[in-house]
Amino acid sequence: MAIKNFVIGGFREEPEIFEAVRKVRLSGYKLHDVYAPYPVHGLDEAMGLRGTSIHTAGFVYGLLGTLTALCGMGFCTAISWQLDIDGKPHFPLAAFIPITFELTVLFSSVGMVITYCWLNQMMPGVKKHLFHPRQTDDLFVVVIELTGKTTAAEVKAFFESLGAIDIGEQRAEAGWWYGNFAAPEPYQQTDMPREATVG
């Protein structure tokens, strides 16, 4: 586990979050993450995140499914148990197309789902720290990780200049851990209330 210090800033409107993210990156602060109550188009680009490679993974999984089908059926009909049926070839590729197609789709779809869950750390039993109780309700939350070059007071003043309506400092787990959501986090210290009123 990695316990780190964070300063968070809450914003009401979507345009404000783009301006905040742009200024955070220009100021050189370490942007930990941005949380929004709904998907925001273009936010990943504003944060400087690279494009997804899930399509490449889908192609690799599909190719693996194709090879599995062809090699499996080819081994059974041409090597392991050769049958001479009316002079037909032992490796009838045209007859293998339906099963090959099905395994290609199966490997690709299941593989992409598993890869998506792994990349987004969405596995059974995985917990991540909730920085603000309203980040999934009506508040856009920007989280800055404190480093040796930044202080909490400096980052709080920075958020105030951006017009953040809710600013706080937290010391919490930066990654994820296994556990029950009903159980307390391994470590958490905050100057923000765990329950916030919608205002």
BAFI-3210 file (N, C-alpha, C; in Angstrom, 3 decimals, decimal comma, padded with zeros to 6 digits):
// residues 199
n [1|2|3|4|5|6|7|8|9|10|11|12|13|14|15|16|17|18|19|20|21|22|23|24|25|26|27|28|29|30|31|32|33|34|35|36|37|38|39|40|41|42|43|44|45|46|47|48|49|50|51|52|53|54|55|56|57|58|59|60|61|62|63|64|65|66|67|68|69|70|71|72|73|74|75|76|77|78|79|80|81|82|83|84|85|86|87|88|89|90|91|92|93|94|95|96|97|98|99|100|101|102|103|104|105|106|107|108|109|110|111|112|113|114|115|116|117|118|119|120|121|122|123|124|125|126|127|128|129|130|131|132|133|134|135|136|137|138|139|140|141|142|143|144|145|146|147|148|149|150|151|152|153|154|155|156|157|158|159|160|161|162|163|164|165|166|167|168|169|170|171|172|173|174|175|176|177|178|179|180|181|182|183|184|185|186|187|188|189|190|191|192|193|194|195|196|197|198|199]
n.u [000,835|000,332|000,529|-000,425|-000,340|-002,936|-004,575|-007,780|-010,140|-013,345|-015,714|-018,510|-019,507|-019,206|-017,543|-015,752|-014,131|-012,513|-010,969|-009,716|-008,202|-006,502|-005,010|-003,853|-002,072|-000,449|000,699|002,354|001,738|001,196|-001,112|-003,403|-005,946|-009,153|-012,503|-015,816|-019,396|-020,572|-019,760|-017,410|-016,918|-013,852|-012,354|-010,335|-008,390|-007,787|-006,575|-004,274|-004,046|-003,137|-004,400|-006,754|-005,804|-007,405|-008,583|-006,452|-005,813|-008,164|-007,865|-005,603|-006,566|-008,640|-007,169|-005,802|-007,970|-008,726|-006,430|-006,449|-008,809|-008,334|-005,936|-006,707|-008,879|-007,554|-005,527|-007,072|-008,384|-006,437|-004,109|-004,314|-006,594|-007,128|-009,449|-010,636|-012,853|-014,680|-012,665|-012,174|-010,333|-008,056|-007,804|-010,166|-010,617|-012,761|-014,921|-014,223|-014,695|-017,138|-016,857|-014,354|-014,902|-016,700|-015,091|-013,195|-014,695|-015,587|-013,167|-012,150|-014,161|-014,559|-011,920|-011,439|-013,259|-012,233|-009,685|-010,411|-011,613|-009,385|-007,545|-008,952|-009,118|-011,310|-012,167|-013,560|-013,919|-012,096|-011,151|-011,250|-010,109|-012,515|-012,651|-014,374|-017,669|-019,567|-018,646|-019,683|-022,155|-023,000|-020,776|-017,721|-014,554|-011,230|-008,115|-005,071|-001,853|000,351|003,739|007,314|007,910|005,691|003,251|000,487|-000,927|-000,223|-001,366|-004,039|-004,559|-004,208|-006,380|-008,433|-008,071|-008,962|-011,618|-012,818|-015,366|-015,306|-012,785|-010,171|-007,892|-006,313|-005,095|-004,395|-004,878|-003,318|-003,633|-005,240|-006,976|-007,723|-010,835|-013,775|-016,497|-017,911|-016,125|-013,658|-011,270|-007,765|-006,139|-006,839|-006,983|-008,474|-009,486|-011,942|-015,485|-017,056|-019,635|-021,408|-023,399|-025,767|-025,543]
n.v [-001,189|002,317|005,112|008,383|012,017|014,287|016,997|018,156|019,542|020,790|021,285|022,906|023,065|021,724|023,073|024,385|022,398|021,633|023,946|024,009|021,618|022,175|024,355|023,164|021,339|023,119|024,490|022,656|020,910|017,671|015,797|013,710|012,445|012,889|013,238|012,663|013,054|011,913|010,566|012,595|014,065|014,344|014,873|013,076|013,630|016,247|015,775|014,612|011,921|008,893|007,381|004,635|001,170|-000,958|-001,950|-003,050|-005,132|-006,606|-007,468|-009,132|-011,085|-012,113|-013,155|-015,127|-016,769|-017,602|-019,071|-021,022|-022,417|-023,362|-024,818|-026,679|-028,115|-028,933|-030,567|-032,644|-033,748|-034,115|-035,127|-036,498|-038,241|-039,419|-039,620|-041,233|-040,030|-040,534|-039,611|-036,983|-034,021|-034,099|-031,782|-029,814|-026,742|-025,000|-026,168|-025,660|-023,011|-021,939|-022,711|-021,621|-018,896|-018,498|-019,053|-017,052|-014,693|-015,233|-015,428|-012,847|-011,070|-011,890|-011,681|-008,890|-007,821|-008,797|-007,599|-004,884|-004,649|-005,246|-003,166|-000,967|-001,545|-002,950|-005,291|-008,137|-007,527|-005,446|-002,347|001,232|004,433|006,819|010,048|012,206|012,477|013,403|013,060|011,260|012,222|015,154|016,717|017,875|016,649|017,450|016,016|016,536|015,337|015,663|016,583|016,603|019,142|020,698|022,279|021,838|024,173|025,864|024,554|024,581|027,331|027,679|026,207|027,798|030,114|029,189|028,980|026,907|025,242|023,569|022,610|020,565|018,650|015,491|012,387|009,391|006,030|005,541|003,780|000,725|-001,811|-005,049|-005,881|-005,532|-003,399|-002,494|-002,528|-000,552|001,730|000,954|003,081|006,401|009,879|012,928|016,311|016,881|016,562|013,349|013,142|015,186|018,030|018,607|021,422]
n.w [000,000|-000,584|001,152|000,823|000,592|-000,179|-001,866|-002,418|-004,711|-005,223|-007,838|-009,405|-012,084|-015,421|-017,436|-015,739|-014,757|-016,873|-017,250|-014,766|-014,795|-016,940|-015,931|-013,702|-014,885|-016,294|-014,194|-013,078|-011,049|-009,507|-010,901|-009,571|-010,048|-011,671|-010,822|-011,836|-011,892|-014,085|-017,369|-019,023|-022,002|-023,664|-021,424|-020,752|-022,669|-021,958|-019,534|-020,349|-020,818|-022,422|-025,452|-025,502|-025,623|-026,001|-028,284|-029,668|-027,946|-028,262|-030,915|-030,682|-028,898|-030,480|-032,635|-031,258|-030,603|-033,184|-034,015|-032,024|-032,618|-035,278|-034,958|-033,011|-034,231|-036,529|-035,491|-034,417|-036,696|-038,689|-037,565|-035,002|-035,247|-037,972|-040,555|-043,377|-045,387|-048,007|-049,668|-048,940|-047,856|-045,046|-043,645|-043,816|-044,586|-045,243|-043,913|-041,348|-040,838|-039,517|-036,702|-036,205|-036,544|-034,392|-032,117|-032,428|-032,015|-029,394|-027,829|-028,295|-027,289|-024,563|-023,670|-023,994|-022,142|-019,702|-019,791|-019,793|-017,245|-015,674|-016,328|-015,387|-012,766|-011,714|-010,216|-008,488|-005,048|-004,923|-003,621|-003,691|-002,647|-001,620|-002,405|-002,078|-000,865|-002,648|-005,196|-006,979|-007,339|-007,635|-007,991|-009,356|-008,986|-008,392|-007,840|-006,344|-005,908|-003,220|-003,287|-002,632|-003,440|-003,201|-001,102|001,174|001,832|-000,258|-002,500|-001,774|-001,818|-004,528|-005,582|-004,544|-006,039|-008,447|-008,087|-006,673|-004,859|-002,712|-000,698|000,450|002,541|002,442|003,731|002,494|001,150|-001,920|-004,004|-004,706|-002,828|-001,439|-000,036|002,046|001,352|003,500|005,530|007,308|005,764|005,151|005,959|006,719|006,791|007,190|006,560|005,774|005,901|006,066|005,256|003,147|002,529|-000,048|-001,839]
ca.u [000,000|001,056|-000,204|000,070|-001,094|-003,656|-005,466|-008,854|-010,957|-014,623|-016,265|-019,922|-019,848|-018,291|-016,479|-014,758|-013,200|-011,526|-010,062|-008,918|-007,229|-005,503|-004,123|-003,072|-000,974|000,468|001,385|003,333|001,322|001,007|-002,544|-003,653|-007,098|-010,321|-013,719|-017,009|-020,600|-020,959|-018,647|-017,204|-016,207|-012,658|-011,625|-009,111|-007,404|-007,369|-005,689|-003,050|-004,021|-002,964|-005,565|-006,884|-005,288|-008,295|-008,820|-005,304|-005,998|-009,220|-007,308|-004,716|-007,408|-009,321|-006,180|-005,575|-009,129|-008,636|-005,373|-006,894|-009,802|-007,718|-004,972|-007,430|-009,584|-006,568|-004,874|-008,010|-008,756|-005,303|-002,982|-004,674|-007,606|-007,394|-010,535|-010,748|-014,278|-014,991|-011,558|-012,114|-009,068|-008,048|-007,877|-011,149|-010,666|-014,106|-015,793|-013,782|-014,981|-018,104|-016,294|-013,267|-015,533|-017,267|-014,016|-012,580|-015,555|-015,596|-011,895|-012,008|-015,093|-014,246|-010,607|-011,538|-013,939|-011,275|-008,646|-011,026|-011,751|-008,048|-006,966|-009,706|-009,094|-012,706|-012,238|-014,296|-013,187|-011,167|-011,649|-010,447|-010,485|-013,503|-012,107|-015,455|-018,948|-020,415|-017,976|-020,546|-023,491|-023,172|-019,576|-016,523|-013,480|-009,851|-007,245|-003,649|-000,984|001,411|005,107|008,270|008,018|004,425|002,668|-000,969|-001,420|-000,017|-002,338|-005,360|-004,670|-004,351|-007,774|-009,278|-007,968|-009,718|-013,041|-013,342|-016,337|-015,033|-011,349|-009,776|-006,642|-006,517|-003,984|-005,137|-004,312|-003,321|-003,993|-006,407|-006,713|-008,827|-011,569|-015,224|-016,814|-018,434|-014,991|-012,940|-010,083|-006,538|-005,672|-007,458|-007,017|-009,039|-010,077|-013,236|-016,508|-017,388|-020,960|-021,508|-024,741|-025,869|-025,909]
ca.v [000,000|003,579|006,182|009,660|013,221|014,857|018,142|018,021|020,715|020,453|022,291|022,644|023,018|020,987|023,913|024,728|021,287|021,689|025,051|023,617|020,608|022,836|025,163|022,240|020,816|024,210|024,881|021,641|020,051|016,262|015,492|012,302|011,992|013,771|012,448|013,354|012,236|011,272|010,641|013,921|013,908|015,165|015,061|012,261|014,364|017,402|015,279|014,120|010,459|008,324|006,670|003,256|000,128|-002,110|-002,517|-003,905|-006,347|-007,379|-008,127|-010,217|-012,160|-012,725|-013,973|-016,305|-017,641|-018,200|-020,091|-022,122|-023,207|-024,057|-025,816|-027,741|-028,960|-029,532|-031,670|-033,766|-034,374|-034,398|-035,768|-037,436|-039,234|-039,230|-040,419|-041,114|-039,959|-040,278|-038,909|-035,567|-033,689|-034,199|-030,424|-029,101|-025,380|-024,416|-026,717|-025,145|-021,571|-021,558|-022,836|-020,640|-017,587|-018,452|-018,944|-015,730|-013,731|-015,554|-015,027|-011,399|-010,379|-012,202|-011,108|-007,439|-007,532|-009,046|-006,566|-003,623|-004,686|-005,209|-001,836|-000,025|-002,058|-003,244|-006,716|-008,432|-007,322|-004,322|-001,075|002,423|005,501|007,802|011,329|013,109|011,749|013,922|012,927|010,476|012,810|016,424|017,525|017,495|016,676|017,381|015,557|016,796|014,639|016,518|016,072|017,353|020,516|021,410|022,241|021,830|025,559|026,390|023,952|025,080|028,685|027,509|025,829|028,967|031,022|028,604|029,049|025,659|025,497|022,660|022,329|019,812|017,886|014,116|011,427|008,154|005,038|006,065|002,753|-000,083|-002,919|-005,985|-005,765|-005,359|-001,975|-002,162|-002,415|000,728|001,735|000,688|004,314|007,593|011,060|013,967|017,477|017,078|015,668|012,202|013,403|016,576|018,381|019,076|022,815]
ca.w [000,000|-000,659|001,819|000,318|000,948|-001,315|-001,703|-003,388|-004,974|-005,835|-008,746|-009,714|-013,500|-016,293|-018,016|-014,719|-014,560|-017,959|-016,952|-013,606|-015,213|-017,786|-015,092|-012,866|-015,697|-016,601|-012,966|-012,724|-009,941|-009,849|-010,959|-009,229|-010,831|-011,724|-010,661|-012,319|-011,669|-015,344|-018,325|-019,613|-023,268|-023,827|-020,175|-020,790|-023,454|-021,165|-018,481|-020,954|-020,821|-023,759|-025,952|-025,074|-026,503|-025,854|-029,614|-029,963|-027,150|-028,913|-032,095|-030,233|-028,379|-031,618|-033,352|-030,427|-030,787|-034,522|-034,002|-031,164|-033,351|-036,408|-034,476|-032,324|-035,194|-037,423|-034,787|-034,282|-037,970|-039,577|-036,880|-033,948|-035,624|-039,392|-041,125|-044,827|-045,683|-049,407|-050,313|-048,561|-047,190|-043,591|-043,098|-044,643|-044,042|-045,389|-042,865|-040,051|-040,729|-038,461|-035,360|-036,117|-036,322|-033,047|-031,123|-032,591|-031,327|-027,963|-027,228|-028,384|-026,392|-023,170|-023,375|-023,834|-020,879|-018,623|-019,869|-019,364|-015,786|-015,083|-016,490|-014,564|-011,391|-011,377|-009,961|-007,254|-003,806|-005,000|-003,095|-003,904|-001,725|-002,063|-001,961|-001,685|-000,963|-003,727|-006,493|-007,866|-007,256|-008,347|-007,837|-010,112|-007,988|-008,867|-006,758|-006,563|-004,960|-002,701|-003,433|-001,834|-003,932|-003,010|000,239|001,180|001,818|-001,612|-003,410|-001,376|-002,367|-005,979|-005,825|-004,264|-007,181|-009,556|-007,780|-006,115|-003,792|-001,594|-000,706|001,633|002,520|002,887|003,716|002,253|000,248|-003,283|-004,975|-004,391|-001,928|-001,338|001,214|002,016|001,381|004,818|006,448|007,175|004,922|005,917|006,572|006,158|007,635|006,336|007,216|005,129|006,460|005,234|004,698|002,722|002,110|-001,426|-001,762]
c.u [000,879|000,200|000,404|-000,839|-001,689|-004,373|-006,519|-009,624|-012,218|-015,179|-017,686|-020,178|-018,772|-017,220|-015,383|-013,715|-012,127|-010,496|-009,153|-007,834|-006,124|-004,504|-003,288|-001,872|000,039|001,288|002,393|002,971|001,102|-000,477|-002,759|-004,802|-008,172|-011,556|-014,924|-018,221|-021,115|-019,793|-018,582|-016,341|-015,029|-011,848|-010,324|-008,010|-006,889|-006,402|-004,371|-002,924|-003,888|-004,230|-005,574|-006,293|-006,152|-008,585|-007,664|-005,398|-007,078|-008,724|-006,433|-005,532|-008,158|-008,394|-005,869|-006,732|-009,108|-007,607|-005,768|-007,867|-009,150|-006,741|-005,676|-008,135|-008,613|-005,852|-005,797|-008,238|-007,570|-004,170|-003,453|-005,599|-007,995|-008,488|-010,600|-012,227|-014,460|-013,914|-011,438|-010,818|-009,185|-008,109|-008,834|-011,389|-012,064|-015,053|-015,436|-014,203|-015,990|-017,521|-015,149|-013,818|-016,043|-016,179|-013,291|-013,377|-015,532|-014,317|-011,755|-012,894|-014,764|-012,896|-010,653|-012,240|-012,977|-010,187|-009,184|-011,130|-010,395|-007,450|-007,651|-009,812|-010,511|-012,879|-013,017|-013,412|-012,234|-011,838|-010,695|-010,991|-011,493|-013,078|-013,191|-016,788|-019,850|-019,786|-018,752|-021,965|-023,605|-021,932|-018,441|-015,317|-012,125|-008,966|-005,793|-002,853|000,146|002,764|006,038|008,386|006,757|003,956|001,155|-001,530|-001,312|-001,081|-003,746|-005,584|-004,851|-005,784|-008,726|-009,250|-008,737|-011,219|-013,640|-014,258|-016,091|-013,577|-010,986|-008,483|-006,906|-005,200|-004,623|-004,354|-004,435|-003,792|-005,269|-005,994|-007,935|-009,521|-013,055|-015,532|-017,388|-017,313|-014,296|-011,716|-008,850|-006,007|-006,384|-007,439|-007,469|-009,509|-011,413|-014,243|-016,810|-018,779|-021,026|-022,914|-024,704|-026,367|-025,904]
c.v [001,252|004,677|007,514|010,795|013,844|016,123|018,036|019,325|020,313|021,600|021,898|022,353|022,306|021,878|024,259|023,625|021,270|022,791|024,692|022,618|021,250|023,616|024,297|021,727|021,913|024,614|023,855|020,790|018,622|015,920|014,012|011,745|013,071|012,892|013,284|012,460|011,552|011,385|012,017|013,763|014,875|015,359|014,268|012,956|015,573|016,992|014,757|012,613|009,952|007,579|005,212|002,294|-001,121|-002,748|-003,419|-005,217|-007,223|-008,122|-009,316|-011,391|-012,873|-013,616|-015,249|-017,298|-018,340|-019,329|-021,291|-023,030|-024,014|-025,139|-026,978|-028,681|-029,639|-030,708|-032,886|-034,490|-034,789|-035,159|-036,866|-038,569|-039,018|-040,193|-040,172|-041,191|-039,548|-039,443|-037,445|-035,286|-033,812|-032,836|-029,603|-027,691|-024,773|-024,914|-026,178|-023,694|-021,245|-021,618|-021,841|-019,243|-017,464|-018,299|-017,606|-014,676|-013,966|-015,082|-013,507|-010,683|-010,629|-011,609|-009,606|-007,062|-007,707|-007,969|-005,220|-003,566|-004,596|-003,806|-000,801|-000,468|-002,290|-004,750|-006,961|-008,250|-006,154|-003,048|000,049|003,531|006,456|009,159|012,293|012,381|012,221|013,752|012,051|011,030|014,082|017,299|016,963|017,698|016,505|017,037|015,780|016,092|015,574|015,827|016,899|018,809|021,339|021,257|022,295|023,248|026,165|025,862|024,412|026,495|028,636|027,142|026,999|029,953|030,515|028,623|027,760|025,967|024,621|022,227|021,595|019,070|016,496|013,343|010,054|007,234|005,533|005,044|002,036|-001,205|-003,825|-005,809|-005,629|-003,872|-001,547|-001,964|-001,064|000,598|001,467|001,938|005,479|008,702|012,215|015,144|017,822|016,137|014,534|012,346|014,887|016,859|018,886|020,496|023,478]
c.w [000,000|-000,055|001,391|000,765|-000,307|-000,884|-002,793|-003,516|-005,703|-006,654|-009,133|-011,183|-014,315|-016,924|-017,006|-014,573|-015,648|-017,697|-015,782|-013,997|-016,052|-016,931|-014,148|-013,645|-016,027|-015,372|-012,501|-011,526|-010,430|-009,759|-010,689|-010,057|-010,804|-011,687|-011,071|-012,112|-012,925|-016,324|-018,994|-020,862|-023,340|-022,566|-020,154|-021,580|-022,676|-020,056|-019,028|-020,949|-022,249|-024,160|-025,522|-026,105|-026,427|-027,204|-030,050|-029,201|-027,765|-030,138|-031,700|-029,703|-029,502|-032,415|-032,577|-030,555|-032,131|-034,555|-033,145|-031,903|-034,468|-035,956|-033,787|-033,281|-036,149|-036,774|-034,705|-035,608|-038,829|-038,904|-035,924|-034,419|-037,082|-039,854|-042,628|-045,184|-047,136|-050,096|-049,958|-047,811|-045,668|-042,909|-043,965|-044,093|-044,131|-044,301|-041,484|-039,817|-039,629|-037,045|-035,159|-035,843|-034,891|-031,985|-031,221|-031,831|-029,818|-027,273|-027,201|-027,367|-024,926|-022,774|-023,170|-022,541|-019,704|-018,607|-019,401|-017,845|-015,101|-015,162|-015,611|-013,112|-010,874|-011,191|-008,670|-006,026|-003,801|-004,496|-003,470|-003,010|-002,377|-001,518|-001,497|-001,849|-002,094|-005,109|-007,465|-007,884|-008,099|-008,318|-008,693|-009,190|-008,665|-007,679|-007,158|-005,482|-004,535|-002,851|-002,542|-002,241|-003,701|-001,568|000,134|001,095|000,422|-002,569|-003,064|-001,916|-003,880|-006,331|-005,570|-005,424|-008,392|-009,308|-007,263|-004,938|-002,570|-001,683|000,577|001,426|003,079|002,825|003,620|001,330|-001,190|-004,302|-004,607|-003,457|-001,916|-000,001|000,970|002,115|002,722|005,833|006,263|006,281|005,775|006,628|005,915|007,193|006,759|007,165|006,583|005,747|005,519|004,634|004,358|002,246|000,686|-001,388|-003,108]
res [m|a|i|k|n|f|v|i|g|g|f|r|e|e|p|e|i|f|e|a|v|r|k|v|r|l|s|g|y|k|l|h|d|v|y|a|p|y|p|v|h|g|l|d|e|a|m|g|l|r|g|t|s|i|h|t|a|g|f|v|y|g|l|l|g|t|l|t|a|l|c|g|m|g|f|c|t|a|i|s|w|q|l|d|i|d|g|k|p|h|f|p|l|a|a|f|i|p|i|t|f|e|l|t|v|l|f|s|s|v|g|m|v|i|t|y|c|w|l|n|q|m|m|p|g|v|k|k|h|l|f|h|p|r|q|t|d|d|l|f|v|v|v|i|e|l|t|g|k|t|t|a|a|e|v|k|a|f|f|e|s|l|g|a|i|d|i|g|e|q|r|a|e|a|g|w|w|y|g|n|f|a|a|p|e|p|y|q|q|t|d|m|p|r|e|a|t|v|g]
***
